[in-house]
Amino acid sequence: MYEQTGDPRWLNDTFMDYGKQLHEQFASRYDFNGNGIVDNRGNEGILPTLWEFEGASHIAEDELTFTLEADEQTGQLIIKKEYFARLGVQDMGLKVRFRNGKDDYLSVRINNLTDANNDAPVLNHDYFFFENTQTVPDIPLTFTVADGVSLQGVTDGDTLLTLGIDYTVVGNVITLKSGYMDNLLRTQSYRYKFSFGFAFSDGNTERMVVEAGSRTYAKDILSLKTIDLDWNNLTDVVLDLDFSDTPVDNRDLYRIENSMNRVVEAGDTLGVQYQATLAYEKMLRAKADLVADQQIVDQLISDADTYQAKAALLLNRFQQDWYDDNSATYARAFDGYGNAIFGWGHENSFFMPMKELLEPGQKANDYLQFIHDNSENLNEEAKTYLPEAFFNYGQNDRGWYWMQTGLERFFSDRTPEQQAKTYPEIAFTNVSNLITHMMGYQPKVHQGKIETLSRLPATMEFVQVDNLPVGQSIMDVNDYSRNIDDMVNLRHQSSHTSTLSNSATSSQPLIWKAQFAGSFDTLYVDETPFTASSTSINGVALSYVELNIDAGQTITISTNDGTVIPPVEPPLPTDTDLTSLTPVSQQADWGTIQTDKSVNGNPLRVGGQTYAKGIGTHATSQIVYDLAGQYSQFNASVGVDDEVSNGGSVQFKVFLDGVLGFDSGVLTGADGAVPLSVDVSGAFELRLVVEDGGDGINSDHANWLTPQLTVDSDVSLLTLTPTSISTGWGTTHFNNSVEGNPLTINGTVYSDGIGTHSTSAIVYDLQGQYQRFQTTVGLDDETGNNGSVAFEIYLDGTLAYASPVLLGTDAGHDIDIDISGAIEMTLITTDGGDNINHDHADWGAPMLRQ
């Protein structure tokens, strides 16, 4: 608020102290495991986020069976072994919830647990519950480590415990002393969960959670209260239910909760914490500018540096620890066991790009595509958050799409009166989406500066907003008045031209930092060239100039000299998950074909690697899809699921319209995943076949991993911004010749293309996203029959194509070349060996194929 208003009241001691308390006391208080990230449940057991019960937060419907007998006095609950295999933990406390709040509890112990490498857990417990209505017990733990490895310390969150007082160690037994927890429970009643970390000398850290709670109110419904299972021979848990003392309306199962399987760290919480940390750093630096005492200034700057480092650490932890290379996506949360939770999580998911956590580039693009694909069913309030997420990463068309979609849903079924009374935040957020994000309007009144950045979508010609306030602050009722003296008008013409008008009554000149997406050596201020400076936001390259704009003055700044039509942003990748399509038919000789799970219902794992997306099936099987001729490539990996260890032997085949397109050969459980890439251009039927390896179908658990289809898509080269342009004469024009006339080669007019003059060079960053480049080249008819030009194309510095010398009398020359994987493409025109006279060179209809 201080930046936008210049009002120092926003930096008074009350605000500053409160901000410090939030960061230093609240953050620590809710840091469940001591890693610096504020948690949803934390040490106080605060309420979970709204979407905590999505996905991994409770037992899925296909992991349990509930039946109520006809007499409604008895029933049966079966918790399937797949649930325990999915979690892979030793201890769990399950709350079985029936309608209207009738609950019972089941404690489950998994013995002989091992991981994918057959390693046993270091600690013999990962979760322990004790009844808080009874005396707090000592808790003994056994640890198993290699010879020479010793325990170095124990922490509760980020608090270091004292050896001999809070815990003891005898041999390989750690005893957590009752006095430590009893003291906290008596003096700090909010504590009901303790997350103990155990650091060993080999660098390994293990964790166990202790929960204090009361189960004395539970109903006696379940036939068992505790049960032991063997990891090597998991079985379903079968529970008889006794409803004889339960009212009729309480006999329907509501859900089963595992408090440790619930969201502890979530993407929305982390994103807000990250931005709040950056905001407090800015507040400290701004406060330092207002203080005269140098000693206080030095302390404020030192504190700001500390918060800057904290924010950098949070960002680094997210980008390093929350991204899974195998599944090529971000986790949206972690549960109390430390397991990453993937998939769609509403706010958990879209707050991460909204708060600028994603690593720019392919990782961000892929995750934004995931958000785009999953957001159609959000309500209108949630949709108002999406534009910011896409605008932040330069995906302006997507940002505008979600602005429109959210507003259309809001207005579709409400009368004007209902619109005025419902969801006021929708109006506020859409104003922010337009002004702050699409227009890029950022007043920094304390510096006398305004920053702008056009993020208009390609389909939008211009946007103009008048009477934008500069420096108005509302902190109490006396501030409720509108200052009409300090106003500006801002207009963006596409993404290439911005005009700012400072009101004639403005109290002071302003500094205008006008920014444009793309790399430009020169920007034009009222058609006068100025040297541009460069920066970037979330991987988007920006060029800018800063200049003064006086009261009553209007200035126009452009990326060109007034005649060039600059390009717009490229479209986003067009990969489609095969699992998003509905099969025409599918069948397997054993089990049920599963989406994003193995045939046994476990996470997809091949060769020790876990995959978030895919199909789990069993030999022999066949899955048929109708591609409707819309796709160009099918990519996936295949292999036998790790749940059968080294067993199984299968053969994967891909058929296109009945013709074999891929054959993996025989693969066993000992093999890693095998990648495949099949050209499916024009194909209508895709048939995925799994055959046994010639020895029967026993243990033939077959996985199609990360299966994706790529859509054929032609993209005009003009949708990309050149990284540099040079020409031997005149000015390179887009959609016109070098002299500004329609692009015409031997009588053929091209509505889009590039008009330049030899010798010239135009450089594009393709980011390896395209497969082919097509264009028609020649001399423009405006030269008569004069001129001689040769056209060359370089890919990553290597000559990929050279045309013959073309004359003014020649017809257009067609070019179609492979550019797969190319990062940089340079379009060159040279003179025909004589000179550059009349060498008006055209690149007609230049197209990229994805």
Solvent accessible surface area in square Angstrom, and as a share of the most:
residue,aa,sasa,rsa
1,M,119,0.53
2,Y,23,0.09
3,E,53,0.24
4,Q,87,0.39
5,T,12,0.07
6,G,24,0.23
7,D,18,0.09
8,P,76,0.48
9,R,94,0.34
10,W,49,0.17
11,L,3,0.02
12,N,56,0.29
13,D,96,0.50
14,T,102,0.59
15,F,75,0.31
16,M,13,0.06
17,D,78,0.41
18,Y,126,0.48
19,G,11,0.10
20,K,98,0.42
21,Q,87,0.39
22,L,77,0.38
23,H,31,0.14
24,E,82,0.37
25,Q,116,0.52
26,F,87,0.36
27,A,18,0.14
28,S,51,0.33
29,R,106,0.39
30,Y,18,0.07
31,D,6,0.03
32,F,4,0.02
33,N,35,0.18
34,G,27,0.26
35,N,42,0.22
36,G,35,0.34
37,I,3,0.02
38,V,13,0.07
39,D,1,0.01
40,N,8,0.04
41,R,17,0.06
42,G,0,0.00
43,N,17,0.09
44,E,35,0.16
45,G,21,0.21
46,I,57,0.29
47,L,158,0.79
48,P,29,0.19
49,T,32,0.18
50,L,137,0.68
51,W,63,0.22
52,E,0,0.00
53,F,49,0.20
54,E,60,0.27
55,G,57,0.55
56,A,20,0.15
57,S,1,0.00
58,H,48,0.22
59,I,6,0.03
60,A,37,0.29
61,E,160,0.72
62,D,76,0.39
63,E,8,0.03
64,L,32,0.16
65,T,54,0.31
66,F,51,0.21
67,T,64,0.37
68,L,66,0.33
69,E,86,0.39
70,A,110,0.85
71,D,86,0.45
72,E,70,0.32
73,Q,70,0.31
74,T,59,0.34
75,G,6,0.06
76,Q,61,0.27
77,L,0,0.00
78,I,40,0.20
79,I,0,0.00
80,K,65,0.28
81,K,83,0.35
82,E,36,0.16
83,Y,0,0.00
84,F,0,0.00
85,A,27,0.21
86,R,57,0.21
87,L,14,0.07
88,G,29,0.28
89,V,11,0.06
90,Q,10,0.05
91,D,12,0.06
92,M,4,0.02
93,G,8,0.08
94,L,0,0.00
95,K,48,0.20
96,V,0,0.00
97,R,56,0.20
98,F,1,0.00
99,R,99,0.36
100,N,106,0.54
101,G,47,0.45
102,K,51,0.22
103,D,8,0.04
104,D,3,0.01
105,Y,26,0.10
106,L,0,0.00
107,S,36,0.23
108,V,5,0.03
109,R,53,0.19
110,I,1,0.01
111,N,50,0.26
112,N,91,0.47
113,L,17,0.09
114,T,38,0.22
115,D,77,0.40
116,A,60,0.46
117,N,116,0.59
118,N,123,0.63
119,D,81,0.42
120,A,73,0.56
121,P,47,0.29
122,V,27,0.16
123,L,8,0.04
124,N,53,0.27
125,H,52,0.23
126,D,27,0.14
127,Y,12,0.05
128,F,59,0.25
129,F,47,0.20
130,F,11,0.05
131,E,28,0.13
132,N,72,0.37
133,T,86,0.50
134,Q,125,0.56
135,T,124,0.72
136,V,17,0.10
137,P,46,0.29
138,D,65,0.33
139,I,2,0.01
140,P,81,0.51
141,L,1,0.01
142,T,48,0.28
143,F,14,0.06
144,T,97,0.56
145,V,47,0.27
146,A,72,0.56
147,D,150,0.78
148,G,82,0.79
149,V,29,0.17
150,S,54,0.35
151,L,29,0.15
152,Q,115,0.51
153,G,10,0.10
154,V,0,0.00
155,T,38,0.22
156,D,7,0.04
157,G,4,0.04
158,D,88,0.46
159,T,72,0.42
160,L,129,0.64
161,L,9,0.04
162,T,69,0.40
163,L,111,0.55
164,G,52,0.50
165,I,126,0.64
166,D,22,0.11
167,Y,11,0.04
168,T,44,0.26
169,V,54,0.31
170,V,115,0.66
171,G,68,0.66
172,N,70,0.36
173,V,55,0.32
174,I,0,0.00
175,T,28,0.16
176,L,2,0.01
177,K,62,0.26
178,S,29,0.19
179,G,47,0.45
180,Y,34,0.13
181,M,1,0.00
182,D,45,0.24
183,N,68,0.35
184,L,19,0.09
185,L,39,0.19
186,R,162,0.59
187,T,87,0.50
188,Q,65,0.29
189,S,103,0.66
190,Y,69,0.26
191,R,18,0.07
192,Y,49,0.19
193,K,3,0.01
194,F,0,0.00
195,S,0,0.00
196,F,1,0.00
197,G,3,0.03
198,F,0,0.00
199,A,39,0.31
200,F,7,0.03
201,S,59,0.38
202,D,89,0.46
203,G,69,0.66
204,N,54,0.28
205,T,79,0.46
206,E,43,0.19
207,R,77,0.28
208,M,1,0.00
209,V,1,0.01
210,V,0,0.00
211,E,20,0.09
212,A,1,0.01
213,G,13,0.12
214,S,37,0.24
215,R,51,0.19
216,T,97,0.56
217,Y,122,0.46
218,A,31,0.24
219,K,85,0.36
220,D,113,0.59
221,I,4,0.02
222,L,6,0.03
223,S,65,0.42
224,L,73,0.36
225,K,86,0.37
226,T,94,0.55
227,I,37,0.19
228,D,96,0.50
229,L,13,0.06
230,D,54,0.28
231,W,57,0.20
232,N,114,0.59
233,N,106,0.54
234,L,27,0.13
235,T,67,0.39
236,D,61,0.32
237,V,1,0.00
238,V,72,0.42
239,L,0,0.00
240,D,81,0.42
241,L,4,0.02
242,D,71,0.37
243,F,0,0.00
244,S,63,0.41
245,D,140,0.72
246,T,9,0.05
247,P,74,0.46
248,V,102,0.59
249,D,93,0.48
250,N,4,0.02
251,R,18,0.07
252,D,70,0.36
253,L,22,0.11
254,Y,95,0.36
255,R,49,0.18
256,I,1,0.01
257,E,10,0.04
258,N,1,0.01
259,S,21,0.14
260,M,3,0.01
261,N,1,0.01
262,R,27,0.10
263,V,0,0.00
264,V,6,0.03
265,E,8,0.03
266,A,0,0.00
267,G,0,0.00
268,D,18,0.10
269,T,28,0.16
270,L,0,0.00
271,G,0,0.00
272,V,72,0.41
273,Q,23,0.10
274,Y,21,0.08
275,Q,51,0.23
276,A,41,0.32
277,T,4,0.03
278,L,46,0.23
279,A,49,0.38
280,Y,11,0.04
281,E,16,0.07
282,K,113,0.48
283,M,50,0.22
284,L,7,0.03
285,R,69,0.25
286,A,12,0.09
287,K,37,0.16
288,A,6,0.05
289,D,119,0.62
290,L,90,0.45
291,V,38,0.22
292,A,105,0.82
293,D,72,0.38
294,Q,114,0.51
295,Q,146,0.65
296,I,86,0.44
297,V,25,0.14
298,D,79,0.41
299,Q,103,0.46
300,L,22,0.11
301,I,65,0.33
302,S,57,0.37
303,D,46,0.24
304,A,0,0.00
305,D,68,0.35
306,T,67,0.39
307,Y,9,0.03
308,Q,91,0.41
309,A,63,0.49
310,K,84,0.36
311,A,1,0.01
312,A,59,0.46
313,L,88,0.44
314,L,8,0.04
315,L,45,0.23
316,N,79,0.41
317,R,69,0.25
318,F,0,0.00
319,Q,36,0.16
320,Q,122,0.54
321,D,91,0.47
322,W,6,0.02
323,Y,35,0.13
324,D,38,0.19
325,D,115,0.60
326,N,62,0.32
327,S,15,0.10
328,A,50,0.39
329,T,30,0.17
330,Y,2,0.01
331,A,0,0.00
332,R,2,0.01
333,A,0,0.00
334,F,36,0.15
335,D,5,0.03
336,G,8,0.08
337,Y,40,0.15
338,G,51,0.49
339,N,54,0.28
340,A,41,0.32
341,I,8,0.04
342,F,66,0.27
343,G,38,0.36
344,W,52,0.18
345,G,0,0.00
346,H,31,0.14
347,E,41,0.19
348,N,0,0.00
349,S,0,0.00
350,F,0,0.00
351,F,29,0.12
352,M,0,0.00
353,P,0,0.00
354,M,18,0.08
355,K,41,0.18
356,E,59,0.26
357,L,0,0.00
358,L,2,0.01
359,E,61,0.27
360,P,54,0.34
361,G,43,0.41
362,Q,96,0.43
363,K,57,0.24
364,A,1,0.01
365,N,28,0.14
366,D,55,0.28
367,Y,5,0.02
368,L,0,0.00
369,Q,33,0.15
370,F,54,0.22
371,I,0,0.00
372,H,34,0.15
373,D,87,0.45
374,N,55,0.28
375,S,0,0.00
376,E,85,0.38
377,N,144,0.74
378,L,8,0.04
379,N,62,0.32
380,E,11,0.05
381,E,43,0.19
382,A,11,0.08
383,K,7,0.03
384,T,4,0.02
385,Y,50,0.19
386,L,0,0.00
387,P,0,0.00
388,E,36,0.16
389,A,0,0.00
390,F,0,0.00
391,F,0,0.00
392,N,13,0.06
393,Y,15,0.06
394,G,20,0.19
395,Q,7,0.03
396,N,14,0.07
397,D,55,0.29
398,R,40,0.14
399,G,0,0.00
400,W,64,0.23
401,Y,83,0.32
402,W,0,0.00
403,M,10,0.05
404,Q,63,0.28
405,T,20,0.12
406,G,2,0.02
407,L,56,0.28
408,E,113,0.51
409,R,95,0.35
410,F,14,0.06
411,F,103,0.43
412,S,86,0.56
413,D,112,0.58
414,R,52,0.19
415,T,72,0.42
416,P,111,0.70
417,E,111,0.50
418,Q,89,0.40
419,Q,47,0.21
420,A,90,0.70
421,K,154,0.65
422,T,39,0.23
423,Y,67,0.26
424,P,82,0.51
425,E,62,0.28
426,I,3,0.01
427,A,59,0.46
428,F,143,0.60
429,T,29,0.17
430,N,17,0.09
431,V,93,0.53
432,S,42,0.27
433,N,1,0.01
434,L,56,0.28
435,I,25,0.13
436,T,35,0.20
437,H,21,0.09
438,M,1,0.00
439,M,0,0.00
440,G,4,0.04
441,Y,12,0.05
442,Q,63,0.28
443,P,13,0.08
444,K,46,0.20
445,V,26,0.15
446,H,56,0.25
447,Q,97,0.43
448,G,13,0.13
449,K,32,0.14
450,I,0,0.00
451,E,23,0.10
452,T,1,0.00
453,L,10,0.05
454,S,2,0.01
455,R,29,0.10
456,L,5,0.03
457,P,2,0.01
458,A,44,0.34
459,T,118,0.68
460,M,31,0.14
461,E,122,0.55
462,F,89,0.37
463,V,23,0.13
464,Q,87,0.39
465,V,25,0.15
466,D,70,0.36
467,N,87,0.44
468,L,11,0.06
469,P,50,0.31
470,V,13,0.08
471,G,25,0.24
472,Q,48,0.21
473,S,21,0.14
474,I,88,0.45
475,M,61,0.27
476,D,63,0.33
477,V,123,0.71
478,N,133,0.68
479,D,27,0.14
480,Y,153,0.58
481,S,91,0.58
482,R,143,0.52
483,N,59,0.30
484,I,126,0.64
485,D,66,0.34
486,D,23,0.12
487,M,12,0.05
488,V,2,0.01
489,N,53,0.27
490,L,0,0.00
491,R,72,0.26
492,H,0,0.00
493,Q,48,0.21
494,S,21,0.14
495,S,23,0.15
496,H,31,0.14
497,T,23,0.13
498,S,1,0.01
499,T,30,0.17
500,L,0,0.00
501,S,26,0.17
502,N,5,0.03
503,S,30,0.19
504,A,83,0.64
505,T,84,0.49
506,S,16,0.10
507,S,90,0.58
508,Q,81,0.36
509,P,79,0.50
510,L,7,0.03
511,I,59,0.30
512,W,0,0.00
513,K,32,0.13
514,A,0,0.00
515,Q,14,0.06
516,F,1,0.00
517,A,39,0.31
518,G,11,0.11
519,S,52,0.34
520,F,45,0.19
521,D,122,0.63
522,T,45,0.26
523,L,0,0.00
524,Y,50,0.19
525,V,13,0.07
526,D,81,0.42
527,E,130,0.58
528,T,73,0.43
529,P,86,0.54
530,F,92,0.38
531,T,120,0.70
532,A,18,0.14
533,S,53,0.34
534,S,92,0.59
535,T,56,0.33
536,S,68,0.44
537,I,57,0.29
538,N,33,0.17
539,G,60,0.58
540,V,39,0.22
541,A,46,0.36
542,L,2,0.01
543,S,1,0.00
544,Y,42,0.16
545,V,9,0.05
546,E,85,0.38
547,L,32,0.16
548,N,99,0.51
549,I,0,0.00
550,D,74,0.38
551,A,47,0.36
552,G,50,0.48
553,Q,68,0.30
554,T,76,0.44
555,I,4,0.02
556,T,45,0.26
557,I,0,0.00
558,S,12,0.08
559,T,12,0.07
560,N,14,0.07
561,D,47,0.25
562,G,58,0.55
563,T,79,0.46
564,V,19,0.11
565,I,88,0.45
566,P,15,0.10
567,P,14,0.09
568,V,35,0.20
569,E,40,0.18
570,P,53,0.33
571,P,53,0.33
572,L,31,0.16
573,P,28,0.18
574,T,40,0.23
575,D,58,0.30
576,T,38,0.22
577,D,46,0.24
578,L,0,0.00
579,T,29,0.17
580,S,78,0.51
581,L,47,0.23
582,T,121,0.70
583,P,39,0.25
584,V,101,0.58
585,S,58,0.37
586,Q,92,0.41
587,Q,92,0.41
588,A,27,0.21
589,D,83,0.43
590,W,123,0.43
591,G,48,0.46
592,T,93,0.54
593,I,25,0.13
594,Q,39,0.17
595,T,78,0.45
596,D,44,0.23
597,K,49,0.21
598,S,0,0.00
599,V,9,0.05
600,N,43,0.22
601,G,7,0.07
602,N,23,0.12
603,P,47,0.30
604,L,0,0.00
605,R,65,0.24
606,V,1,0.01
607,G,45,0.44
608,G,34,0.33
609,Q,73,0.33
610,T,50,0.29
611,Y,32,0.12
612,A,32,0.25
613,K,73,0.31
614,G,0,0.00
615,I,7,0.03
616,G,0,0.00
617,T,0,0.00
618,H,6,0.03
619,A,0,0.00
620,T,41,0.24
621,S,3,0.02
622,Q,61,0.27
623,I,2,0.01
624,V,13,0.08
625,Y,5,0.02
626,D,90,0.47
627,L,1,0.01
628,A,45,0.35
629,G,28,0.27
630,Q,108,0.48
631,Y,19,0.07
632,S,16,0.10
633,Q,54,0.24
634,F,0,0.00
635,N,55,0.28
636,A,9,0.07
637,S,24,0.15
638,V,0,0.00
639,G,1,0.01
640,V,0,0.00
641,D,2,0.01
642,D,37,0.19
643,E,54,0.24
644,V,25,0.14
645,S,80,0.52
646,N,111,0.57
647,G,28,0.27
648,G,16,0.15
649,S,11,0.07
650,V,0,0.00
651,Q,36,0.16
652,F,0,0.00
653,K,35,0.15
654,V,0,0.00
655,F,36,0.15
656,L,26,0.13
657,D,78,0.40
658,G,45,0.43
659,V,105,0.60
660,L,84,0.42
661,G,38,0.36
662,F,36,0.15
663,D,62,0.32
664,S,22,0.14
665,G,28,0.27
666,V,81,0.47
667,L,15,0.08
668,T,45,0.26
669,G,8,0.08
670,A,75,0.58
671,D,54,0.28
672,G,41,0.39
673,A,35,0.27
674,V,46,0.26
675,P,103,0.65
676,L,10,0.05
677,S,73,0.47
678,V,10,0.06
679,D,90,0.47
680,V,1,0.01
681,S,64,0.41
682,G,47,0.45
683,A,7,0.05
684,F,121,0.50
685,E,65,0.29
686,L,0,0.00
687,R,54,0.20
688,L,1,0.00
689,V,15,0.09
690,V,1,0.00
691,E,58,0.26
692,D,40,0.21
693,G,24,0.23
694,G,73,0.70
695,D,105,0.54
696,G,38,0.36
697,I,55,0.28
698,N,133,0.68
699,S,46,0.30
700,D,0,0.00
701,H,14,0.06
702,A,0,0.00
703,N,1,0.00
704,W,1,0.00
705,L,0,0.00
706,T,48,0.28
707,P,2,0.02
708,Q,54,0.24
709,L,0,0.00
710,T,23,0.13
711,V,47,0.27
712,D,57,0.29
713,S,27,0.17
714,D,74,0.39
715,V,8,0.05
716,S,26,0.17
717,L,0,0.00
718,L,19,0.09
719,T,31,0.18
720,L,7,0.04
721,T,40,0.24
722,P,6,0.04
723,T,55,0.32
724,S,54,0.35
725,I,79,0.40
726,S,62,0.40
727,T,43,0.25
728,G,36,0.34
729,W,122,0.43
730,G,45,0.44
731,T,50,0.29
732,T,6,0.03
733,H,16,0.07
734,F,5,0.02
735,N,46,0.24
736,N,39,0.20
737,S,0,0.00
738,V,8,0.05
739,E,92,0.41
740,G,35,0.34
741,N,62,0.32
742,P,86,0.54
743,L,1,0.00
744,T,23,0.14
745,I,2,0.01
746,N,78,0.40
747,G,60,0.57
748,T,69,0.40
749,V,97,0.56
750,Y,36,0.14
751,S,101,0.65
752,D,38,0.20
753,G,0,0.00
754,I,0,0.00
755,G,0,0.00
756,T,0,0.00
757,H,6,0.03
758,S,0,0.00
759,T,67,0.39
760,S,6,0.04
761,A,25,0.20
762,I,0,0.00
763,V,24,0.14
764,Y,0,0.00
765,D,62,0.32
766,L,2,0.01
767,Q,107,0.47
768,G,28,0.27
769,Q,42,0.18
770,Y,4,0.02
771,Q,81,0.36
772,R,84,0.31
773,F,0,0.00
774,Q,63,0.28
775,T,7,0.04
776,T,21,0.12
777,V,0,0.00
778,G,1,0.01
779,L,5,0.03
780,D,3,0.01
781,D,52,0.27
782,E,52,0.23
783,T,11,0.06
784,G,44,0.42
785,N,110,0.56
786,N,73,0.38
787,G,18,0.17
788,S,8,0.05
789,V,0,0.00
790,A,13,0.10
791,F,0,0.00
792,E,38,0.17
793,I,0,0.00
794,Y,65,0.25
795,L,27,0.13
796,D,78,0.41
797,G,61,0.58
798,T,94,0.54
799,L,86,0.43
800,A,47,0.37
801,Y,49,0.19
802,A,55,0.42
803,S,13,0.08
804,P,79,0.50
805,V,75,0.43
806,L,11,0.05
807,L,87,0.43
808,G,10,0.10
809,T,78,0.46
810,D,52,0.27
811,A,65,0.50
812,G,30,0.29
813,H,47,0.21
814,D,109,0.57
815,I,4,0.02
816,D,76,0.39
817,I,17,0.09
818,D,81,0.42
819,I,2,0.01
820,S,63,0.40
821,G,49,0.47
822,A,6,0.04
823,I,93,0.47
824,E,73,0.33
825,M,0,0.00
826,T,19,0.11
827,L,1,0.00
828,I,33,0.17
829,T,0,0.00
830,T,40,0.23
831,D,42,0.22
832,G,22,0.22
833,G,73,0.71
834,D,97,0.51
835,N,75,0.39
836,I,61,0.31
837,N,95,0.48
838,H,93,0.42
839,D,1,0.00
840,H,15,0.07
841,A,0,0.00
842,D,1,0.00
843,W,1,0.00
844,G,0,0.00
845,A,36,0.28
846,P,0,0.00
847,M,52,0.23
848,L,0,0.00
849,R,84,0.31
850,Q,13,0.06
